[in-house]
Amino acid sequence: MTTRLIAIAGIAVVAVTSAAEARNQIRIVGSSTVFPFSTTVAEQFGKSSDFKTPVVESTGTGGGFKLFCAGLGTEHPDMTNASRRIKTSEIKRCAKHGVVDITEIKVGFDGIVIANSKAAAPLIITLRQIYLALAKHVPGDADGGTLIANPHRKWSDIDRSLPDIAIEVLGPPPTSGTRDSFAELVLEGGCKTYPGIKAMRKIDKERYQAVCHAIREDGAYVEAGENDVLIVQKLVANPNAFGIFGFSFLDQNTDRIQGSRINQIAPTFETLSDASYPISRPLYFYVKDAHVGVIPGMVEFVAEFADDRAWGPEGYLADKGLIPMPDDERARERQRAINLAPLAM
C-alpha cells in the first residue's frame, strides 16, 4: 500500500471513529423474524452487562441490508438481522459505501408457517396446492407446458378437499426475507412438481424463476407489512383468512392461531428440529466490523448471542421458538462469532 493510500485509510478510520464515538449504544436493524430473538438477547445483555441495552428495529431483511450497507459511522446501524443470506448485489452495495468487512453469523433455524385462527378448521395442504393458490401464473395443463393467469378464487377451486372459501392470505412484502424464503421454498417447491416447468429451469432459468416466484396481485394475497403481530390480530378477527410468518410467532400465539399441515406434517419444534417439516430456513445476523471497538459492547453482545445459554438446545432463545443448530455447526458459528471473521468479498 502506498503512503498516500495509507494516509487516506487512516483518515477514514479516524472519521468512522469520531462519528461513532457520539453513540454508545448498539443499533440493530433487519428481519422481523429474527427481531424477537435479537430483542431477547439485547434485553438479557442489558441486564447482565455494564453496557446499554441495544436498540433493535424491525425493518425487514431487505430494508435492514439497505440501512446496514449505506455507510459507516454513527448514523448507520452496527448489525442487521436476516432471514436469508446476504445477496451478491447487497455485498456490492455495502462495498460501494465503504462497508467492506462484514461478519456473517448463522444463529439457528426457523420454519415458515401458514396459519389461521383456532376458531376455524386447520388447513391440510401440499406445496403444489399452495403454489396453485398464490402464484401469479399456473399451469393450464397437467404437465405444466402452458401457463395461464391464476383463475382460482376459492381454495376448493384447487381441490375439493380444501375449504370452500375465498383465498385470502396475509403475507410479507417484497422487502422481507420471509417473502424471499416463501417464494423459494414454498412456491418453487410446488411449481417444480410440474415436469414441464421443471424442464424450463435448464432451458431458461430466468423465466423459470419468474414463473415459480411471482405472487398473484389480484387481491388473494395481501401484503400485510413487516408487523407479524398485526397479522396474528387480523387472523383472529377473520377466521377465513390465513397468514404467512415465521414459526416463532406461531409458537408464541398457539392460544389464538394454528399452523397448517404441509405435506401432512404439522409445524412443531420437533418437526423443524428433525427437518421433517418441509419449510425451514436458516437465520443470520451480520456485523459491521469497522464499528467493533468503536461502538461499546459489540464484541460482548455477539458473544452473548453465540453462547449456548442463548442459542443452545436448552437456551432461552429455544423458549422463543428458535430451532438450534446441531452441536458441531453451533461450535463453528461460535468460533466465527468470537473471531469476527469477515466474509470473503
C-alpha atoms as one frame of an Amber mdcrd trajectory, in Angstrom:
protein
   0.000   0.000   0.000   1.405   3.436  -0.921   1.997   6.170   1.674  -0.893
   8.144   0.147  -3.295   5.178   0.425  -2.174   4.550   3.994  -2.900   8.187
   4.812  -6.359   8.001   3.200  -7.133   4.786   5.085  -6.035   6.420   8.322
  -8.297   9.414   7.722 -11.232   7.066   7.013 -10.691   5.163  10.269 -10.466
   8.421  12.237 -13.695   9.630  10.564 -15.547   6.441  11.441 -14.199   6.518
  14.993 -15.072  10.166  15.564 -18.621   9.760  14.227 -19.304   6.512  16.006
 -17.972   7.753  19.356 -21.014  10.023  19.528 -23.106   6.866  20.097 -22.585
   4.440  22.976 -25.470   2.068  22.267 -25.545  -0.725  19.683 -28.095  -0.244
  16.904 -29.528  -3.319  15.153 -31.962  -3.428  12.212 -33.384  -6.137   9.927
 -35.626  -9.186   9.788 -38.975  -9.239  11.575 -38.463 -12.993  12.075 -35.111
 -12.581  13.838 -36.362  -9.476  15.683 -37.835 -11.321  18.737 -34.652 -13.379
  19.144 -32.365 -10.376  18.797 -34.563  -8.334  21.146 -34.462 -11.091  23.775
 -30.659 -11.252  23.593 -30.481  -7.440  23.759 -32.645  -7.351  26.897 -30.605
 -10.105  28.555 -27.383  -8.329  27.563 -28.618  -5.041  29.044 -29.477  -6.743
  32.345 -26.321  -8.829  32.714 -23.635  -6.413  31.466 -22.468  -2.860  32.076
 -23.444  -1.861  28.524 -26.640  -0.163  27.436 -29.401  -2.378  26.035 -29.040
  -2.388  22.217 -31.757  -0.746  20.151 -33.372  -3.311  17.805 -35.612  -2.242
  14.906 -37.782  -4.484  12.735 -37.252  -3.196   9.184 -37.432  -6.426   7.190
 -34.396  -8.241   5.830 -34.129  -6.210   2.610 -34.736  -2.936   4.421 -32.142
  -3.883   7.012 -29.465  -4.530   4.413 -30.206  -1.150   2.772 -29.658   0.646
   6.066 -26.690  -1.510   7.061 -24.934  -1.071   3.710 -25.483   2.686   3.470
 -22.179   3.542   5.147 -20.003   3.764   8.246 -20.456   5.971  11.285 -22.962
   6.813  13.992 -25.873   7.426  11.622 -25.672   3.845  10.301 -26.577   0.612
  12.150 -23.918  -1.714  13.532 -25.642  -5.028  12.835 -28.521  -6.356  10.764
 -30.693  -9.439  11.229 -31.660 -11.538   8.215 -33.980 -14.440   7.448 -31.888
 -15.261   4.367 -28.226 -14.909   3.368 -26.946 -11.604   2.089 -27.174 -11.310
  -1.715 -24.217 -10.542  -4.009 -25.956  -7.295  -5.006 -26.163  -6.301  -1.323
 -22.483  -7.092  -0.758 -21.666  -4.823  -3.722 -23.917  -2.104  -2.317 -22.092
  -2.348   1.012 -18.681  -2.134  -0.675 -19.782   0.896  -2.707 -20.398   2.729
   0.571 -17.220   1.589   2.302 -18.719  -1.305   4.269 -16.189  -3.933   3.199
 -15.627  -6.040   6.329 -18.793  -7.900   7.330 -19.044 -10.926   9.601 -21.878
 -13.365   8.897 -23.155 -15.468  11.810 -25.834 -18.139  11.469 -27.942 -18.259
  14.633 -30.244 -21.230  14.064 -33.291 -22.245  12.053 -36.898 -21.209  11.709
 -39.895 -22.548   9.822 -42.330 -20.672   7.611 -45.907 -21.374   8.580 -49.305
 -20.817   7.021 -51.596 -20.237   9.976 -55.213 -19.395  10.697 -57.467 -18.708
  13.650 -58.156 -21.563  16.052 -61.820 -20.683  15.599 -61.628 -22.264  12.114
 -60.728 -25.733  10.903 -56.987 -26.381  10.391 -55.721 -26.484   6.816 -54.091
 -29.630   5.406 -52.356 -28.735   2.169 -49.444 -29.573  -0.143 -46.734 -27.341
  -1.595 -48.301 -27.773  -5.033 -51.695 -26.609  -3.762 -50.140 -23.533  -2.133
 -48.454 -22.710  -5.433 -51.766 -23.076  -7.260 -53.427 -20.778  -4.724 -50.892
 -17.944  -4.698 -48.819 -17.975  -7.902 -49.390 -15.270 -10.495 -49.419 -17.853
 -13.305 -50.298 -21.534 -13.008 -50.265 -24.493 -15.413 -53.074 -24.715 -17.919
 -52.468 -28.430 -18.415 -51.406 -31.442 -16.374 -47.749 -31.245 -17.448 -47.215
 -27.528 -16.922 -46.266 -26.931 -20.532 -48.655 -23.992 -20.851 -49.255 -21.220
 -18.300 -52.350 -19.134 -17.611 -53.260 -16.301 -15.227 -54.287 -17.802 -11.890
 -58.057 -18.470 -12.147 -58.557 -19.881  -8.641 -60.798 -17.769  -6.443 -61.615
 -20.314  -3.728 -59.418 -22.946  -2.099 -61.950 -25.547  -3.275 -61.290 -24.479
  -6.889 -57.888 -26.133  -6.484 -59.092 -29.279  -4.757 -62.473 -30.243  -3.307
 -60.784 -31.358  -0.103 -59.825 -27.727   0.611 -62.180 -25.175   2.242 -64.983
 -23.728   0.150 -63.972 -20.150   0.993 -62.237 -17.338  -0.870 -58.434 -17.451
  -0.979 -57.234 -14.685   1.342 -53.643 -14.852   2.547 -51.888 -12.121   4.528
 -48.159 -12.158   3.960 -44.931 -10.164   3.995 -43.911  -7.552   1.379 -41.080
  -7.937  -1.173 -38.553  -6.354   1.234 -38.988  -9.244   3.665 -36.645 -12.204
   3.899 -39.676 -14.312   4.779 -41.200 -13.352   1.410 -37.976 -14.418  -0.368
 -37.863 -17.699   1.531 -41.559 -18.349   0.918 -41.081 -17.870  -2.832 -38.027
 -20.139  -2.924 -39.114 -22.900  -0.551 -42.893 -22.955  -0.944 -43.923 -21.553
  -4.322 -40.959 -23.005  -6.180 -41.333 -26.215  -4.184 -44.840 -26.638  -5.600
 -44.028 -25.194  -9.015 -41.292 -27.692  -9.844 -43.623 -30.645  -9.256 -44.821
 -29.996 -12.821 -42.432 -31.697 -15.297 -42.943 -29.026 -17.961 -41.957 -26.224
 -15.592 -39.089 -28.164 -14.033 -37.619 -28.710 -17.513 -37.751 -24.946 -18.074
 -35.035 -24.438 -15.441 -32.376 -25.971 -17.706 -33.514 -24.046 -20.775 -34.365
 -20.612 -19.344 -33.504 -20.172 -15.666 -34.692 -16.546 -15.601 -38.142 -17.434
 -16.899 -38.329 -20.436 -14.576 -37.666 -18.209 -11.561 -40.170 -15.607 -12.755
 -42.860 -18.275 -13.158 -42.153 -20.009  -9.856 -41.567 -16.968  -7.637 -44.192
 -14.455  -8.842 -47.111 -13.979  -6.422 -50.563 -13.044  -7.712 -51.601  -9.381
  -7.472 -55.399  -9.642  -7.730 -56.190  -9.364  -4.019 -55.955 -13.014  -2.961
 -52.512 -12.288  -1.479 -52.479  -9.228   0.763 -49.172  -7.564   1.641 -49.557
  -7.045   5.378 -46.260  -5.301   6.119 -43.447  -6.390   8.436 -45.587  -6.468
  11.591 -46.268 -10.148  12.269 -48.129  -9.287  15.481 -50.644  -7.331  13.377
 -51.112 -10.331  11.052 -51.932 -12.518  14.064 -54.538  -9.976  15.197 -56.121
  -9.927  11.728 -56.320 -13.729  11.631 -58.128 -13.784  14.953 -60.569 -11.179
  13.620 -61.141 -13.065  10.343 -61.268 -16.890  10.679 -61.422 -17.283   6.864
 -58.008 -15.655   6.357 -54.564 -17.259   6.506 -51.230 -15.677   7.362 -47.600
 -16.344   6.452 -44.836 -15.746   9.015 -42.050 -17.425  10.952 -42.650 -20.375
  13.282 -41.635 -18.338  16.328 -44.773 -16.188  16.015 -46.942 -19.289  15.826
 -45.130 -20.720  18.825 -45.819 -17.570  20.838 -49.511 -17.435  19.860 -50.728
 -21.043  19.998 -53.682 -19.983  22.157 -55.111 -17.987  19.214 -53.776 -19.431
  15.942 -52.799 -22.812  14.496 -50.327 -23.907  11.852 -51.400 -25.723   8.695
 -50.140 -29.217   7.958 -47.840 -29.064   4.935 -47.483 -32.402   3.130 -49.212
 -33.906   6.197 -46.554 -32.521   8.605 -47.517 -30.006  11.298 -45.036 -27.249
  12.196 -43.649 -28.034  15.655 -40.317 -27.604  17.417 -39.710 -31.336  16.920
 -40.566 -31.477  13.183 -38.388 -28.450  12.472 -35.539 -29.901  14.541 -35.560
 -33.214  12.653 -36.150 -31.464   9.271 -39.338 -33.431   8.541 -41.342 -30.207
   8.221 -40.768 -29.150   4.581 -40.454 -25.368   5.010 -37.466 -24.424   7.146
 -34.664 -21.915   6.614 -31.525 -20.646   8.408 -31.433 -17.294  10.195 -28.456
 -14.908  10.364 -27.103 -11.678  11.720 -24.362  -9.556  10.170 -21.799  -7.427
  11.995 -20.176  -4.253  10.625 -16.594  -4.983  11.651 -15.449  -1.357  11.274
 -17.702  -0.442  14.228 -16.232  -3.136  16.501 -14.050  -1.499  19.150 -15.693
   1.843  18.419 -19.312   1.243  19.452 -19.121  -0.108  23.025 -20.228  -3.673
  23.695 -20.346  -5.148  20.181 -17.899  -7.982  20.884 -19.660  -8.756  24.150
 -23.139  -8.694  22.560 -22.068 -11.115  19.818 -20.578 -13.396  22.487 -23.906
 -13.345  24.380 -25.856 -14.296  21.244 -23.404 -17.094  20.421 -23.438 -18.598
  23.907 -25.247 -21.902  24.479 -27.178 -20.160  27.258 -28.856 -18.231  24.431
 -28.904 -20.272  21.213 -28.249 -23.773  22.582 -30.831 -26.609  22.826 -31.682
 -25.553  26.391 -31.078 -21.859  25.792 -33.503 -19.036  26.384 -33.994 -18.494
  22.622 -35.342 -22.037  22.226 -38.156 -20.919  24.535 -38.911 -18.202  21.957
 -39.112 -20.700  19.083 -35.558 -20.679  17.693 -34.521 -24.105  16.347 -30.909
 -24.678  17.449 -28.181 -25.785  15.064 -26.506 -29.183  15.568 -23.656 -29.130
  18.097 -20.830 -29.174  15.538 -22.341 -26.400  13.443 -23.046 -24.318  16.523
 -19.402 -24.694  17.580 -18.208 -23.497  14.149 -20.527 -20.483  14.187 -19.483
 -19.644  17.753 -15.844 -19.609  16.642 -16.756 -17.331  13.727 -18.588 -15.048
  16.149 -15.664 -14.902  18.591 -13.142 -14.204  15.819 -15.475 -11.859  13.888
 -14.060 -13.256  10.651 -15.350 -11.159   7.705 -16.949 -12.573   4.563 -14.698
 -13.036   1.553 -15.723 -10.203  -0.797
